[in-house]
């Protein structure tokens, strides 16, 4: 299994000083990585680009609001 390479990380505009996350698309654009800005060595969650887009659409549409 080949590990994706992430090189252009962006901090979420929704993050504040107490809870920051960053995301990056893999260099081949097939995967999305999510990591904790304060503990980057803790690892990266990796999702397929289509799955990540589905998650974003559902979140923006209010699917996770209770």
Phi and psi in degrees as a GROMACS rama.xvg file:
@    title "Ramachandran Plot"
@    xaxis  label "Phi"
@    yaxis  label "Psi"
@TYPE xy
-91.6725  133.971  UNK-2
-86.7606  133.437  UNK-3
-67.2052  152.796  UNK-4
-106.038  126.965  UNK-5
-114.709  127.863  UNK-6
-128.891  -12.7018  UNK-7
-126.099  84.9364  UNK-8
-84.4364  142.876  UNK-9
-129.868  132.977  UNK-10
-79.1889  138.105  UNK-11
-61.7072  136.852  UNK-12
-70.5425  -15.2066  UNK-13
-87.5191  -7.67939  UNK-14
-79.0576  147.566  UNK-15
-116.305  -170.243  UNK-16
-69.0224  -23.5068  UNK-17
-92.4835  -16.2716  UNK-18
-149.091  88.2711  UNK-19
-109.728  137.583  UNK-20
-127.518  154.645  UNK-21
-125.491  152.859  UNK-22
-133.657  155.79  UNK-23
-152.527  141.113  UNK-24
-84.1398  143.716  UNK-25
-64.2516  158.712  UNK-26
-58.1141  -28.2562  UNK-27
-92.8151  2.82461  UNK-28
67.9787  10.8426  UNK-29
-90.9468  -19.0571  UNK-30
-130.898  159.561  UNK-31
-125.325  134.133  UNK-32
-109.692  140.722  UNK-33
-126.664  132.503  UNK-34
-144.163  162.176  UNK-35
-82.8253  121.386  UNK-36
-61.5336  -35.1208  UNK-37
-80.8771  -15.2837  UNK-38
-143.095  66.8688  UNK-39
-62.1623  -26.1365  UNK-40
-75.8469  -7.50986  UNK-41
-73.2332  -12.1286  UNK-42
117.878  176.695  UNK-43
-130.725  130.708  UNK-44
-81.4799  133.092  UNK-45
-122.056  130.23  UNK-46
-128.936  152.245  UNK-47
-66.0025  146.503  UNK-48
-57.6286  -40.6484  UNK-49
-66.5302  -41.085  UNK-50
-63.6989  -41.5257  UNK-51
-63.8215  -42.3235  UNK-52
-63.5226  -39.601  UNK-53
-61.6247  -45.1063  UNK-54
-58.208  -47.5637  UNK-55
-60.7908  -44.3496  UNK-56
-61.0275  -43.5371  UNK-57
-65.0995  -42.0585  UNK-58
-64.2104  -44.4143  UNK-59
-65.8254  -29.9215  UNK-60
-83.6027  -1.21159  UNK-61
87.796  13.3916  UNK-62
-63.5082  -21.7145  UNK-63
-104.721  11.0681  UNK-64
-90.7896  128.929  UNK-65
